């Protein structure tokens, strides 16, 4: 009987399920941008290198929506543009009167570039040429729309001056291809698949910004920086195009477990090569870039990692 009892116990142990890994949700953006593949890569890192955790990348409306998802606890991590994160944390801009005080950063992961795309034969060659045209300004609640509106208004152009359409990246590319709109904005890490796909079927032009337009944009939105889109970035793009860039932030709630925040930050920077294999934007995922550009306080767990590796932390980045 004793043998049978032990045998039964051993059988139960052998067939008992292992403890389920805790699943984390990563709020990203549309499938035609950089957030979704980057978030999927980060999910793989978490599942492969942090014991007891798995993660999944979720398709969302991007930056503005993502801040609400983290604030409410509907997502554990989120990718968002730095200006949106800054506004959410401080209760300004789109978050006027509804400050999301619990928003914290794990890292700034790569810079976005504002990319204004039209067909090569559209006759649109400058920001001013958008007046009177039909233009996609990005999905509702996206960082692209936040950036587009800031850039346009800083240069004296409002939605009253053209016909604005709120389309996601893939919808914008399709609408340009089909002639339903004249131009579209992307604020995303280059190169991005939706523009690449458009460039294989149509001759496109990326609209450059003048030094004066960039200066006005930076005066209105300090997190903007001059950014040059390299020649050859997309098919038929023979010359570099001057634009503006803005950091992307990996944001979490201040309520995230400190050890988990530390582990995610550590994995992000110590297995970056695995992210680069998924998307080239991760070439800019460095401790130095993060410490230089993150506009809100780091989570205490992330801060512990930065201090371990000797990063120079700015006063506004401390909780």
Secondary structure by P-SEA (a helix, b strand, c coil): caaaaaaaaaaaaaaccccccbbbbbbbcccccaaaaaaaaaaaaaaaccccbbbbbbbcccaaaaaaaaaaccccbbbbcaaaaaaaaacccccccccccccccccccbbbbbbbbbccccccccccccccbbbbccccccaaaaaaaaaaaaacccccccccccccaaaaaaaaaaccccccccccccccaaaaaaaaccbbbbbbbcaaaaaaaaaacccbbbbbbcccccccccbbbbbbbbbbbbcccccccaaaaaaaaaaaaaaaaaaaaaccccccccaaaaaacccccccaaaaaaaaaacccccccccc
